[in-house]
Amino acid sequence: MSNLSRRGALRLTGGIALIGTFALAGCGRSGDTAATATAEPVDTSPATGTLNVWAAQGDADVLDKVIKPFKAANPDLDVKFTLIPNAEYYTKLQSAIAAGKGPDVAQFFPESQAQFLDPSILQAVPDGLVDPDSFFKSLWDAGVVKDVAYTVPWYAYTYALVYRSDLAKKAGVKAPATWDEMVPFFKALQGAGAGHGLGTDNGWDIFNGQDVAMYAWQAGGSLLSSAGEWTLDTPAMVDAIKYNASFFTSGAADTSTPTFLDAQPYFVAGKTATMITGPWVVGQLDTAAKKDGWTASHVATAPLPAGASGSVSFSAGGSWGVLADSGNSDASWKLVRYLAKPNTQVAQYKAYSSLPAVISAWDDPAIADQPLLDAFLTQLKNTRAFPQVSTWQQVATRLGKEMEAVAKGTETAAKAASNVQAYAESVGTGAK
């Protein structure tokens, strides 16, 4: 998984809601009812014709290699990939769709695909194409609107705790299991020699806002009501903002550093001792340390500490959808079905370290034999999807800015929650 998965794949979402290319009909999932599809089932005959596939650069870079068996089994099909830089991907995709020149199949990001989940843009996932229960639930839910699924999960990630196990051993402490244990854990690692117990990515933007949203879930809150109204000015959100601020006001984290690109070097150097981050970090720390085996002897992972309502994180990753005006729907869905197979997702992991969205694929020894990934699997089983509304990115960005003021002591958590609620109500949800 790319080290830009957070500020790469997600970075492109920041201005999406401002583009205004699409108006969605009723964004927001209604309950937990299983999604239904309206398309005809897809048979097992060979796919033929030409298939145009668009994806963002990164995890999709290895697709041509990963689908070699699919191409061999479908010799009369010509698959053409167009890989677009992350920062430009959604903008170009939106423009192409609006002009009627979109691809047959397009990659999406479950955490930021809401504006595309509409029958005028995407086809419904055909009946029986895949088993919804084979995926992490929140990833499947992220592609569902009004009980219709529009996307199929491809790869997955979430956040967990990554910490310096050598410093924890020296301090005689175990990974924190609850909110109350978090700051004392950070302080213990500082006492063992770390400059700061926690290294945070201080952009004070959408990513920090998403962190607090995650904490609000842990505190028992929600971001949207069942009626689709913003619920951000709540005791749970206030608790979440206070919890996040405590990392800084306690001195466990610095409000200025590290920034995104500094996070791993700081961690390796001992300037920080903990990260709340995604699984891609596990495969990159040896490089940052310039020493093979450094990670195995210095790092451990754990699920996120539980708030009043448990340990909840968010789900993110990649997904696939077929455009409503695709000229080759049959081949499109056959490719999507192939990409959702456990063996294919294991092949994708081996080629690019993209962790599977299909739960059973995690049983493959290539993944199961890596203990540092265990915490991420545990956490992925307890995740939620961010609100499937087109203005979520704007609201999360505002939440990140409000967090900064609270962390620096210039605003109360209650005021921040009130400000975010007022802002969210002003931009609405983008639903008709």
Disulfide bonds with the S-S distance in Angstrom:
none
